[in-house]
Amino acid sequence: MGTISSEDHREIENHVREGTEEAPPMPEEVSRIAPWARQITIRGLFASVLIGVIYSVIVMKLNLTTGLVPNLNVSAALLGFVFIRTWTKLLEKANIVSTPFTRQENTVIQTCAVACYSIAVGGGFGSYLLGLNRRTYEQAGIDTKGNAPNSTKEPEVGWMTGFLFVSSFVGLLALVPIRKIMIIDYKLTYPSGTATAVLINGFHTPKGDVMARKQVHGFMKFFSFSFLWAFFQWFYTGGDNCGFIQFPTFGLQAWRNSFYFDFSMTYVGAGMICSHLVNLSVLLGAVVSWGIMWPLIKGLKGEWYPATISESSMKSLNGYKVFISIALILGDGLYNFVKVVYFAVTNIRANMKRKNLNTFLDNQKQLPLDDLRRNEVFTRESIPLWLACAGYIFFSIISAIVIPLMFPQLKWYYVVFAYLFAPSLGFCNAYGAGLTDMNMAYNYGKVALFVLAALAGKNDGVVAGLVGCGLIKSIVSISSDLMHDFKTGHLTFTSPRAMLVSQAIGTAIGCVVAPLTFFLFYKAFDVGNPDGVYKAPYAIIYRNMAILGVQGFSALPHHCLQLCYGFFAFAIAANLVRDISPRKFGRWVPLPMAMAVPFLVGGYFAIDMCMGSLIVFAWHKLNKNEAGLMVPAVASGLICGDGMWILPSSILALLKVRPPICMSFFPSR
């Protein structure tokens, strides 16, 4: 997710004003807004669970293949509208009167569904939790210093569910007391929350109903196509390296270096949602790594690394892949972390200097009538301060007791220390996200990872670092996500109480659904195989970060440190050039975080995502208005259709039902 300039902020604010003024609620409509308890409905919860389960499967696949997950909030709002509007239409045809579908109910559905699938995104199933398993331990090198034999814990539904429950709910309450300051006083933009609100407000107008019907038609058409195409492809995957997913589009030599189009509608759809810059950055990373660097380093086998050891060892080619990826990720993360914190502190100081009670009251008097109504609805049903504080303390105590029992390597005083500092970290992250739309939770988690790994020592450091990383990341990320939802609720006249309760319900559902979804993949597919489809690249990356924290640079293979320095410096320089150069040049500077993923995974998914970007580019050239309306619906249909096929294919794999045909390719003799 890229940074947003001040010009972009003005564009977003204008867009919000345009989207909400298109059909602003009349005074009588505001007065008829249902109490918060009635904004949460049984049909809405059913739709939320359904969307949450579907998206949990989709994002789990993305997590375990490449680790790149696009923002699906807008798509979740669209699906929520589709489900409830279809339900009410069916009841209408059966002459059954149903409760009107409101923008508040739509907002609650979106919030609950996103909270559910966000656990699958950020729960560590493809990163810090999976990094604890035996397979990742072996990939990191059994004889590697700091990679202790007792630093493993095999995935199980029980302990994973328990860990998620005790670590996820704390974040919900960390920033609740300051929501009014963030949303009303500081008027933070929260671009993702704003975009979702604009979409929901647009749906619940006469014009929006026509627009939604077109989007629903496009979604269903491409959902059906994607599902049937995935079903068709399955018949040809009856062995290793078989099927359309291994089609040598650019020839066998390019295929061996992971350059081919694998006909994955999930990544084509993801490419349609992601910006052109993200997709081109991924492609550039694939060309630099698999097109240039890895063939050259492989040719130095016997000089740079021993010729006798396996290429999957951290002391061979795989070590260069992993640690250079880490260097790019850390360089990009460090730069943006410092930038966002500086930006947040500067803005807070400026606000404190120019704002006193009188100027605040004067500003309130000058606000447009719609904004005054929103502020009134947002503050009418407050969340008691004592409840938020008591809940935070209660969940913190539970977590400080339970987590050391699950992971003895992470001492209770580390957990207590984390929860004392988490609210301040969460505030910095939420404030930065409100300004730039960048969620820096993973970078806070990485800092905790290195610190705890170093403090805990060589025997306990890896486990303490990985679990502590997940603890901090979870609190900081969830508190920031809740602020995005509060912004959506503020713009759609939805009660903060309804938003908080729906987020809590979605989180609870996600804590159950996400581990079950993970085990669907873990039992049915070869998760963690560096040569397979489900590589789970971030698992080995996070474990090696923890090992670096324990033992330092001695973990790196020959000449790898110099390359890491170079790519770390490149990541900082690229971000610096993007920020200080004119916008027309800076917007083409590649994103180091996006470049890092193909270094380890390969280039095939970059081809898919660029294909999605090409479709969007051509569509905008042919019909810009239609593209703006239909691209999110078509992309969502492609992602959801391909994702839905995962469920039956996983069941078939668990039942040992193999596809009847293996389609493979060999050079002619």
C-alpha positions as CSV (number, residue, x, y, z in Angstrom):
1,M,0.0,0.0,0.0
2,G,1.6,3.3,-1.1
3,T,1.8,6.6,0.6
4,I,-0.7,9.4,0.0
5,S,0.3,13.0,-0.6
6,S,-1.6,16.1,0.5
7,E,-3.0,16.5,-3.0
8,D,-4.4,12.9,-2.7
9,H,-5.9,13.8,0.7
10,R,-7.8,16.8,-0.9
11,E,-8.9,14.5,-3.7
12,I,-10.2,11.9,-1.2
13,E,-12.0,14.6,0.9
14,N,-13.7,16.0,-2.3
15,H,-14.6,12.4,-3.3
16,V,-16.2,11.7,0.0
17,R,-18.1,15.0,-0.2
18,E,-19.3,14.2,-3.7
19,G,-20.2,10.6,-2.8
20,T,-22.2,11.5,0.2
21,E,-23.8,14.7,-1.1
22,E,-25.1,12.7,-4.1
23,A,-28.0,11.6,-1.8
24,P,-27.4,13.1,1.7
25,P,-29.8,11.7,4.3
26,M,-32.6,14.2,5.1
27,P,-33.1,15.3,8.7
28,E,-36.0,13.0,9.1
29,E,-33.9,10.1,7.8
30,V,-31.2,10.8,10.4
31,S,-33.9,10.9,13.1
32,R,-35.1,7.5,12.0
33,I,-31.7,5.8,12.3
34,A,-32.3,2.6,14.3
35,P,-30.7,2.2,17.8
36,W,-27.3,0.5,17.7
37,A,-28.7,-2.9,18.8
38,R,-31.1,-3.0,15.9
39,Q,-28.4,-2.2,13.4
40,I,-27.0,-5.6,14.1
41,T,-29.4,-8.1,12.5
42,I,-29.6,-11.9,12.3
43,R,-29.6,-11.9,8.5
44,G,-26.6,-9.4,8.6
45,L,-24.6,-11.8,10.9
46,F,-25.4,-14.7,8.6
47,A,-24.2,-12.7,5.6
48,S,-21.1,-11.6,7.5
49,V,-20.2,-15.2,8.4
50,L,-20.7,-16.4,4.9
51,I,-18.5,-13.6,3.4
52,G,-15.9,-14.0,6.2
53,V,-15.6,-17.8,5.5
54,I,-15.3,-17.3,1.7
55,Y,-12.7,-14.5,2.1
56,S,-10.8,-16.5,4.8
57,V,-10.3,-19.3,2.3
58,I,-9.2,-16.8,-0.4
59,V,-6.7,-14.9,1.7
60,M,-5.3,-18.1,3.3
61,K,-4.5,-19.2,-0.2
62,L,-2.8,-15.9,-1.0
63,N,-1.0,-16.0,2.4
64,L,0.4,-19.5,1.8
65,T,1.4,-19.0,-1.9
66,T,2.9,-15.5,-2.1
67,G,1.9,-13.6,1.0
68,L,0.5,-10.7,-1.0
69,V,-3.1,-9.9,0.0
70,P,-5.0,-7.0,-1.7
71,N,-7.4,-4.9,0.3
72,L,-10.8,-6.6,0.1
73,N,-12.9,-4.1,2.2
74,V,-14.7,-2.6,-0.7
75,S,-15.4,-6.0,-2.1
76,A,-16.8,-7.2,1.2
77,A,-19.2,-4.2,1.2
78,L,-20.3,-5.1,-2.3
79,L,-20.9,-8.7,-1.4
80,G,-22.8,-7.7,1.7
81,F,-25.1,-5.6,-0.4
82,V,-25.5,-8.4,-2.9
83,F,-26.5,-11.0,-0.3
84,I,-29.0,-8.9,1.6
85,R,-30.6,-7.3,-1.5
86,T,-31.0,-10.7,-3.1
87,W,-32.6,-12.0,0.2
88,T,-35.0,-9.1,0.4
89,K,-36.0,-9.5,-3.3
90,L,-36.7,-13.2,-2.8
91,L,-38.9,-12.4,0.2
92,E,-40.7,-9.7,-1.7
93,K,-41.5,-12.1,-4.5
94,A,-42.9,-14.5,-1.9
95,N,-45.1,-11.7,-0.6
96,I,-43.2,-11.6,2.8
97,V,-42.5,-8.2,4.3
98,S,-38.9,-7.8,5.4
99,T,-37.1,-5.0,7.3
100,P,-35.6,-2.4,5.0
101,F,-31.9,-2.8,4.2
102,T,-30.1,0.3,5.4
103,R,-26.6,1.7,5.0
104,Q,-26.0,1.1,8.7
105,E,-26.7,-2.6,8.3
106,N,-24.5,-2.7,5.2
107,T,-21.7,-1.1,7.2
108,V,-22.1,-3.5,10.1
109,I,-22.0,-6.5,7.7
110,Q,-18.8,-5.2,6.1
111,T,-17.2,-4.5,9.4
112,C,-18.0,-8.0,10.8
113,A,-16.9,-9.8,7.6
114,V,-13.6,-7.9,7.4
115,A,-12.9,-8.5,11.1
116,C,-13.4,-12.2,10.4
117,Y,-11.1,-12.6,7.4
118,S,-8.5,-10.2,8.9
119,I,-7.6,-12.9,11.4
120,A,-6.7,-15.2,8.5
121,V,-4.6,-12.4,7.0
122,G,-2.8,-11.3,10.1
123,G,-3.0,-14.4,12.4
124,G,0.5,-15.6,11.4
125,F,-0.6,-18.7,9.6
126,G,1.8,-18.0,6.7
127,S,4.4,-16.2,8.8
128,Y,5.3,-16.2,12.5
129,L,3.1,-19.1,13.7
130,L,4.0,-21.3,10.8
131,G,7.6,-20.4,11.3
132,L,7.5,-22.5,14.5
133,N,6.8,-25.8,12.8
134,R,9.4,-28.5,12.3
135,R,9.6,-28.2,8.5
136,T,10.5,-24.5,8.7
137,Y,13.1,-25.3,11.4
138,E,14.7,-27.8,9.1
139,Q,14.7,-25.4,6.2
140,A,16.5,-22.8,8.3
141,G,19.2,-25.4,8.9
142,I,19.4,-27.9,11.7
143,D,23.0,-27.1,12.4
144,T,22.5,-23.3,12.3
145,K,23.6,-21.5,15.5
146,G,20.6,-20.1,17.3
147,N,18.1,-22.4,15.6
148,A,17.6,-24.5,18.7
149,P,16.0,-28.0,18.5
150,N,13.4,-27.1,21.1
151,S,12.3,-24.0,19.2
152,T,9.4,-25.8,17.3
153,K,5.7,-26.2,17.9
154,E,3.6,-28.1,15.4
155,P,0.4,-26.4,14.2
156,E,-2.8,-27.6,16.0
157,V,-6.3,-26.2,15.9
158,G,-6.5,-26.1,19.7
159,W,-3.5,-23.9,20.6
160,M,-3.8,-21.7,17.5
161,T,-7.4,-20.9,18.3
162,G,-6.6,-20.2,22.0
163,F,-3.6,-18.0,21.0
164,L,-5.8,-16.0,18.6
165,F,-8.6,-15.5,21.2
166,V,-6.2,-14.2,24.0
167,S,-4.2,-12.0,21.6
168,S,-6.9,-10.5,19.3
169,F,-9.4,-9.0,21.6
170,V,-7.0,-6.7,23.5
171,G,-6.5,-4.6,20.3
172,L,-10.2,-4.0,20.0
173,L,-10.2,-1.9,23.3
174,A,-6.8,-0.2,23.1
175,L,-7.9,3.0,21.3
176,V,-11.6,3.1,21.9
177,P,-11.3,6.0,24.4
178,I,-9.7,8.3,21.8
179,R,-11.9,7.5,18.8
180,K,-13.6,10.9,18.9
181,I,-10.2,12.7,18.9
182,M,-9.0,10.7,15.9
183,I,-12.2,10.9,13.8
184,I,-13.9,14.2,14.7
185,D,-11.2,16.5,16.3
186,Y,-8.2,15.6,14.1
187,K,-10.5,14.7,11.1
188,L,-8.1,12.0,9.9
189,T,-8.9,10.7,6.4
190,Y,-8.5,6.9,6.8
191,P,-8.7,6.5,3.0
192,S,-9.7,2.8,3.0
193,G,-12.5,3.4,5.5
194,T,-13.6,6.5,3.5
195,A,-13.6,4.6,0.2
196,T,-15.8,1.9,1.8
197,A,-18.2,4.5,3.1
198,V,-18.5,6.2,-0.3
199,L,-19.4,2.9,-1.9
200,I,-22.0,2.0,0.8
201,N,-23.6,5.5,0.7
202,G,-23.7,5.2,-3.1
203,F,-25.4,1.8,-3.0
204,H,-28.3,3.1,-0.8
205,T,-29.6,5.7,-3.3
206,P,-31.8,5.2,-6.4
207,K,-28.9,5.8,-8.7
208,G,-26.7,3.5,-6.5
209,D,-29.3,0.7,-6.9
210,V,-29.0,0.8,-10.7
211,M,-25.2,0.8,-10.3
212,A,-25.3,-2.1,-7.9
213,R,-27.4,-4.2,-10.2
214,K,-24.7,-3.8,-13.0
215,Q,-22.0,-4.7,-10.5
216,V,-23.9,-7.7,-9.3
217,H,-24.4,-9.0,-12.8
218,G,-20.7,-8.5,-13.6
219,F,-19.7,-10.2,-10.3
220,M,-21.9,-13.3,-10.9
221,K,-20.8,-13.7,-14.5
222,F,-17.1,-13.6,-13.7
223,F,-17.5,-15.6,-10.5
224,S,-19.1,-18.4,-12.6
225,F,-16.4,-18.2,-15.2
226,S,-13.6,-18.3,-12.6
227,F,-15.1,-21.2,-10.7
228,L,-15.8,-23.3,-13.8
229,W,-12.3,-22.6,-15.2
230,A,-10.7,-23.7,-11.9
231,F,-12.8,-26.9,-12.0
232,F,-11.7,-27.5,-15.6
233,Q,-8.0,-27.0,-14.7
234,W,-8.2,-29.5,-11.9
235,F,-8.6,-32.5,-14.3
236,Y,-5.1,-31.9,-15.7
237,T,-3.2,-31.7,-12.4
238,G,-2.8,-35.4,-11.6
239,G,0.9,-35.3,-10.7
240,D,3.9,-33.1,-9.9
241,N,4.4,-30.0,-12.1
242,C,1.2,-30.8,-14.1
243,G,-1.7,-28.7,-15.5
244,F,-2.3,-25.3,-16.8
245,I,-0.6,-23.9,-13.7
246,Q,2.7,-25.0,-15.1
247,F,2.1,-23.9,-18.7
248,P,5.5,-22.8,-20.3
249,T,4.0,-19.6,-21.8
250,F,7.4,-18.1,-22.7
251,G,9.3,-21.4,-23.3
252,L,10.8,-24.1,-21.1
253,Q,13.9,-22.1,-20.2
254,A,11.8,-19.2,-18.9
255,W,9.5,-21.8,-17.2
256,R,12.5,-23.2,-15.3
257,N,13.2,-19.7,-14.0
258,S,9.5,-19.3,-12.9
259,F,8.5,-17.0,-15.8
260,Y,5.1,-18.2,-17.1
261,F,1.4,-17.4,-17.0
262,D,-0.2,-19.9,-14.6
263,F,-3.9,-19.1,-15.5
264,S,-4.7,-18.2,-11.9
265,M,-7.8,-16.1,-11.8
266,T,-7.0,-15.2,-8.1
267,Y,-3.9,-13.3,-9.1
268,V,-5.4,-11.8,-12.2
269,G,-8.2,-10.4,-10.0
270,A,-5.6,-9.3,-7.4
271,G,-3.7,-7.5,-10.1
272,M,-6.9,-5.7,-11.1
273,I,-7.4,-4.4,-7.5
274,C,-3.7,-3.5,-6.8
275,S,-2.2,-0.4,-8.4
276,H,-0.1,-0.5,-11.5
277,L,2.9,0.4,-9.5
278,V,2.5,-2.6,-7.2
279,N,2.2,-5.0,-10.1
280,L,5.1,-3.5,-12.0
281,S,7.3,-3.5,-8.8
282,V,6.5,-7.2,-8.4
283,L,7.5,-7.9,-12.0
284,L,10.7,-5.9,-11.6
285,G,11.6,-7.9,-8.5
286,A,11.1,-11.1,-10.5
287,V,13.3,-9.9,-13.3
288,V,16.1,-8.7,-11.0
289,S,16.1,-11.9,-8.9
290,W,15.0,-14.9,-11.1
291,G,16.0,-13.3,-14.4
292,I,19.5,-12.0,-13.4
293,M,20.8,-12.6,-9.9
294,W,19.9,-16.3,-9.2
295,P,21.3,-17.6,-12.5
296,L,24.5,-15.7,-11.8
297,I,24.8,-16.9,-8.2
298,K,23.9,-20.4,-9.2
299,G,26.8,-20.3,-11.7
300,L,29.2,-19.5,-8.7
301,K,28.2,-22.7,-7.0
302,G,31.4,-24.1,-5.5
303,E,32.9,-20.6,-5.0
304,W,30.3,-18.6,-3.1
305,Y,28.7,-21.6,-1.4
306,P,29.6,-25.3,-1.2
307,A,28.6,-27.4,-4.2
308,T,27.8,-30.4,-2.1
309,I,24.9,-29.0,0.0
310,S,21.3,-28.8,-1.0
311,E,20.0,-25.6,-2.6
312,S,17.2,-25.5,0.0
313,S,19.9,-24.9,2.7
314,M,20.3,-21.5,4.2
315,K,24.0,-21.8,3.4
316,S,23.3,-22.1,-0.3
317,L,21.3,-20.3,-3.0
318,N,18.2,-20.3,-0.8
319,G,20.0,-18.3,1.8
320,Y,20.6,-15.5,-0.7
321,K,16.9,-15.6,-1.6
322,V,15.7,-15.4,2.0
323,F,18.1,-12.8,3.4
324,I,18.0,-10.4,0.4
325,S,14.2,-10.5,0.7
326,I,14.6,-9.7,4.4
327,A,16.9,-6.7,3.6
328,L,14.4,-5.2,1.2
329,I,11.5,-5.7,3.6
330,L,13.4,-4.2,6.6
331,G,14.8,-1.3,4.5
332,D,11.3,-0.4,3.3
333,G,9.7,-0.9,6.7
334,L,12.3,1.1,8.6
335,Y,12.0,4.1,6.2
336,N,8.2,4.1,6.3
337,F,8.1,3.5,10.0
338,V,10.3,6.6,10.7
339,K,8.4,8.6,8.1
340,V,4.9,7.8,9.5
341,V,6.0,8.4,13.1
342,Y,7.6,11.7,12.2
343,F,4.5,12.7,10.1
344,A,2.2,11.8,13.0
345,V,4.2,13.6,15.7
346,T,4.5,16.7,13.5
347,N,0.8,16.8,12.8
348,I,-0.1,16.2,16.5
349,R,2.1,19.1,17.6
350,A,0.6,21.3,15.0
351,N,-2.9,20.4,16.1
352,M,-2.1,21.0,19.7
353,K,-0.6,24.5,19.0
354,R,-3.5,25.8,16.9
355,K,-6.4,24.2,18.7
356,N,-8.0,25.4,21.9
357,L,-11.5,25.1,23.1
358,N,-12.8,28.4,21.5
359,T,-11.4,27.7,18.1
360,F,-12.7,24.1,18.3
361,L,-16.2,25.5,19.0
362,D,-15.9,28.0,16.3
363,N,-14.9,25.2,13.8
364,Q,-17.9,23.2,14.9
365,K,-20.2,26.1,14.2
366,Q,-18.7,26.4,10.7
367,L,-19.1,22.8,9.8
368,P,-21.6,21.8,7.1
369,L,-24.9,20.5,8.3
370,D,-24.2,16.9,7.2
371,D,-20.9,16.9,9.2
372,L,-22.7,18.2,12.3
373,R,-25.3,15.4,11.9
374,R,-22.5,12.8,11.5
375,N,-20.7,14.1,14.6
376,E,-23.9,14.0,16.6
377,V,-24.7,10.4,15.6
378,F,-21.1,9.4,16.3
379,T,-21.0,10.8,19.8
380,R,-24.7,10.1,20.8
381,E,-24.1,6.5,21.8
382,S,-20.8,6.6,23.5
383,I,-18.7,3.6,24.7
384,P,-18.1,4.0,28.5
385,L,-14.4,4.7,29.3
386,W,-14.5,2.4,32.3
387,L,-15.7,-0.5,30.1
388,A,-12.9,0.0,27.6
389,C,-10.2,0.2,30.3
390,A,-11.6,-2.7,32.4
391,G,-11.8,-4.8,29.3
392,Y,-8.3,-4.0,28.2
393,I,-6.9,-4.9,31.7
394,F,-9.0,-8.1,31.9
395,F,-7.9,-9.4,28.5
396,S,-4.3,-8.4,29.2
397,I,-4.2,-10.3,32.5
398,I,-5.7,-13.4,30.7
399,S,-3.1,-13.1,28.0
400,A,-0.2,-12.7,30.4
401,I,-1.3,-15.9,32.1
402,V,-2.2,-18.1,29.1
403,I,0.5,-17.2,26.6
404,P,3.5,-18.2,28.8
405,L,1.7,-21.5,29.5
406,M,1.5,-22.1,25.7
407,F,5.0,-20.9,25.1
408,P,7.3,-21.1,28.2
409,Q,10.1,-19.3,26.2
410,L,8.1,-16.1,26.3
411,K,8.1,-15.0,30.0
412,W,5.1,-13.4,31.5
413,Y,6.9,-10.1,32.2
414,Y,7.6,-9.7,28.4
415,V,3.8,-10.0,27.8
416,V,3.0,-7.5,30.5
417,F,5.6,-5.1,29.1
418,A,4.1,-5.5,25.6
419,Y,0.6,-4.6,26.9
420,L,1.9,-1.6,28.8
421,F,3.4,-0.1,25.6
422,A,0.8,-1.4,23.1
423,P,-1.7,1.5,23.4
424,S,1.0,4.1,22.6
425,L,2.3,2.0,19.6
426,G,-1.3,1.5,18.5
427,F,-2.0,5.2,18.6
428,C,1.1,6.0,16.5
429,N,0.1,3.3,13.9
430,A,-3.6,4.4,13.8
431,Y,-2.7,8.1,13.5
432,G,-0.2,7.2,10.6
433,A,-2.8,5.0,8.9
434,G,-5.3,7.9,9.1
435,L,-2.9,10.1,7.3
436,T,-1.3,7.7,4.8
437,D,-3.5,4.5,4.7
438,M,-0.3,2.6,5.7
439,N,-0.7,-0.1,8.4
440,M,2.7,-0.4,9.9
441,A,1.8,-3.1,12.4
442,Y,4.2,-5.7,10.8
443,N,7.1,-3.3,11.3
444,Y,6.2,-2.8,15.0
445,G,6.1,-6.6,15.2
446,K,9.5,-7.0,13.5
447,V,11.0,-4.6,16.1
448,A,9.5,-6.7,18.9
449,L,10.8,-9.8,17.1
450,F,14.4,-8.7,17.1
451,V,14.3,-7.3,20.6
452,L,12.7,-10.3,22.2
453,A,14.9,-12.8,20.3
454,A,18.0,-11.0,21.5
455,L,16.8,-10.7,25.1
456,A,15.6,-14.3,25.4
457,G,19.0,-15.8,24.2
458,K,20.0,-18.6,21.9
459,N,17.8,-21.3,23.4
460,D,14.5,-19.4,23.8
461,G,15.1,-16.5,21.4
462,V,13.4,-17.9,18.2
463,V,10.1,-18.8,19.9
464,A,10.0,-15.7,22.1
465,G,10.7,-13.5,19.1
466,L,8.1,-15.1,16.8
467,V,5.3,-15.2,19.4
468,G,6.1,-11.7,20.7
469,C,6.1,-10.4,17.2
470,G,2.6,-11.8,16.7
471,L,1.4,-10.4,20.0
472,I,2.5,-6.8,19.3
473,K,1.4,-7.0,15.6
474,S,-2.0,-8.2,16.5
475,I,-2.7,-5.4,19.0
476,V,-1.4,-2.6,16.8
477,S,-3.1,-3.9,13.6
478,I,-6.5,-4.6,15.1
479,S,-6.7,-1.2,16.8
480,S,-5.8,0.5,13.6
481,D,-8.4,-1.5,11.6
482,L,-11.1,-0.5,14.1
483,M,-10.3,3.2,13.5
484,H,-10.8,2.6,9.7
485,D,-14.2,1.0,10.6
486,F,-15.1,3.9,12.9
487,K,-14.4,6.3,10.0
488,T,-16.7,4.3,7.8
489,G,-19.4,4.3,10.5
490,H,-19.0,8.0,11.0
491,L,-19.6,8.7,7.3
492,T,-22.6,6.3,7.1
493,F,-24.3,7.4,10.3
494,T,-23.6,4.0,12.0
495,S,-23.4,3.8,15.8
496,P,-19.9,3.3,17.2
497,R,-21.4,0.7,19.6
498,A,-22.7,-1.3,16.7
499,M,-19.3,-1.1,15.0
500,L,-17.4,-2.2,18.1
501,V,-19.8,-5.1,18.8
502,S,-19.8,-6.3,15.1
503,Q,-16.0,-6.1,15.1
504,A,-15.9,-8.2,18.2
505,I,-18.3,-10.8,16.8
506,G,-16.3,-10.9,13.5
507,T,-13.1,-11.3,15.5
508,A,-14.5,-14.2,17.5
509,I,-15.8,-15.9,14.4
510,G,-12.4,-15.4,12.7
511,C,-10.5,-16.9,15.7
512,V,-12.4,-20.1,15.0
513,V,-12.7,-20.0,11.2
514,A,-9.1,-19.0,10.4
515,P,-7.4,-22.1,12.1
516,L,-9.9,-24.4,10.5
517,T,-9.3,-22.8,7.1
518,F,-5.5,-23.1,7.6
519,F,-5.8,-26.8,8.5
520,L,-7.9,-27.4,5.3
521,F,-4.8,-26.3,3.4
522,Y,-2.3,-27.9,5.8
523,K,-3.8,-31.3,5.6
524,A,-4.8,-31.3,1.9
525,F,-1.8,-29.6,0.3
526,D,2.0,-29.6,0.8
527,V,2.3,-26.4,2.7
528,G,5.8,-25.1,3.2
529,N,7.5,-27.0,0.4
530,P,9.9,-24.5,-1.2
531,D,9.4,-26.2,-4.6
532,G,5.6,-26.5,-4.4
533,V,2.7,-24.2,-4.9
534,Y,2.1,-23.4,-1.2
535,K,5.6,-22.2,-0.4
536,A,4.5,-20.0,2.6
537,P,7.5,-17.7,1.9
538,Y,7.1,-15.5,5.0
539,A,7.4,-18.5,7.4
540,I,11.1,-19.0,6.6
541,I,11.6,-15.2,6.4
542,Y,10.3,-14.6,9.9
543,R,12.2,-17.6,11.4
544,N,15.4,-16.3,9.9
545,M,14.7,-12.8,11.2
546,A,14.5,-14.4,14.7
547,I,17.7,-16.3,14.1
548,L,19.4,-13.1,13.1
549,G,18.2,-11.5,16.3
550,V,19.7,-14.4,18.3
551,Q,23.1,-14.8,16.6
552,G,23.7,-11.8,14.4
553,F,25.2,-11.8,10.9
554,S,27.0,-15.1,11.3
555,A,23.8,-16.8,9.9
556,L,24.4,-15.3,6.4
557,P,26.1,-17.3,3.6
558,H,29.3,-16.0,1.9
559,H,29.0,-12.5,0.3
560,C,25.4,-12.3,1.3
561,L,26.0,-9.5,3.9
562,Q,27.3,-7.2,1.2
563,L,24.3,-7.9,-1.1
564,C,21.9,-7.3,1.9
565,Y,23.6,-3.9,2.6
566,G,23.1,-3.0,-1.1
567,F,19.4,-3.9,-1.2
568,F,18.7,-2.4,2.2
569,A,20.2,0.9,1.0
570,F,18.3,0.6,-2.3
571,A,15.0,0.2,-0.4
572,I,15.6,3.4,1.6
573,A,16.9,5.3,-1.5
574,A,13.8,4.3,-3.6
575,N,11.4,5.5,-0.9
576,L,13.4,8.7,-0.5
577,V,13.4,9.4,-4.3
578,R,9.6,8.8,-4.4
579,D,9.0,11.3,-1.6
580,I,11.3,14.1,-2.7
581,S,11.0,14.0,-6.5
582,P,8.2,15.6,-8.4
583,R,5.0,13.5,-8.4
584,K,5.1,12.7,-12.1
585,F,8.5,11.0,-11.7
586,G,8.1,9.8,-8.1
587,R,5.0,7.8,-8.8
588,W,7.0,5.5,-11.1
589,V,9.7,4.6,-8.5
590,P,9.2,0.8,-7.6
591,L,8.0,-0.3,-4.2
592,P,10.7,-2.4,-2.4
593,M,8.2,-4.3,-0.3
594,A,6.4,-5.5,-3.4
595,M,9.8,-6.3,-5.1
596,A,10.9,-8.5,-2.2
597,V,8.2,-11.2,-2.6
598,P,9.2,-12.7,-6.0
599,F,12.8,-12.9,-4.8
600,L,11.8,-15.9,-2.8
601,V,8.6,-17.1,-4.5
602,G,9.3,-16.7,-8.2
603,G,7.9,-14.7,-11.1
604,Y,4.8,-16.6,-12.2
605,F,2.4,-14.7,-10.1
606,A,3.9,-11.3,-11.2
607,I,2.9,-12.3,-14.8
608,D,-0.7,-12.9,-13.6
609,M,-0.9,-9.7,-11.7
610,C,0.5,-7.7,-14.6
611,M,-2.1,-9.3,-16.8
612,G,-4.8,-8.0,-14.4
613,S,-3.2,-4.5,-14.6
614,L,-3.1,-4.7,-18.4
615,I,-6.8,-5.5,-18.5
616,V,-7.6,-2.5,-16.2
617,F,-5.4,-0.2,-18.3
618,A,-7.1,-1.3,-21.6
619,W,-10.5,-1.1,-20.1
620,H,-9.9,2.5,-18.9
621,K,-8.7,3.4,-22.4
622,L,-11.8,1.9,-24.0
623,N,-14.5,3.0,-21.5
624,K,-13.3,4.9,-18.4
625,N,-16.7,5.3,-16.8
626,E,-17.6,1.6,-17.2
627,A,-14.1,0.5,-15.9
628,G,-14.4,2.7,-12.8
629,L,-17.8,1.0,-12.0
630,M,-17.1,-2.6,-13.0
631,V,-13.4,-3.3,-12.2
632,P,-14.0,-3.9,-8.5
633,A,-16.9,-6.2,-9.2
634,V,-15.2,-8.2,-12.0
635,A,-12.0,-8.5,-9.9
636,S,-14.0,-9.7,-6.9
637,G,-15.8,-12.3,-9.1
638,L,-12.5,-13.7,-10.4
639,I,-11.0,-13.9,-6.9
640,C,-14.1,-15.4,-5.3
641,G,-14.8,-18.0,-8.0
642,D,-11.3,-19.3,-8.0
643,G,-11.3,-19.2,-4.2
644,M,-14.5,-21.1,-3.9
645,W,-13.1,-24.0,-5.9
646,I,-10.5,-24.5,-3.2
647,L,-13.1,-25.9,-0.8
648,P,-14.2,-28.9,-3.1
649,S,-10.6,-29.4,-4.3
650,S,-9.4,-29.6,-0.7
651,I,-12.1,-32.1,0.2
652,L,-11.2,-34.2,-2.9
653,A,-7.5,-34.1,-1.8
654,L,-8.4,-35.2,1.7
655,L,-10.4,-38.1,0.3
656,K,-7.4,-39.1,-1.8
657,V,-9.3,-38.5,-5.1
658,R,-6.6,-37.6,-7.7
659,P,-7.2,-35.8,-11.0
660,P,-7.4,-38.3,-13.9
661,I,-4.9,-36.5,-16.2
662,C,-1.4,-35.1,-15.9
663,M,-0.6,-32.4,-18.5
664,S,3.1,-31.7,-18.6
665,F,5.6,-30.3,-21.0
666,F,9.0,-31.6,-22.2
667,P,11.6,-30.4,-24.8
668,S,11.4,-32.1,-28.2
669,R,14.1,-34.6,-28.9
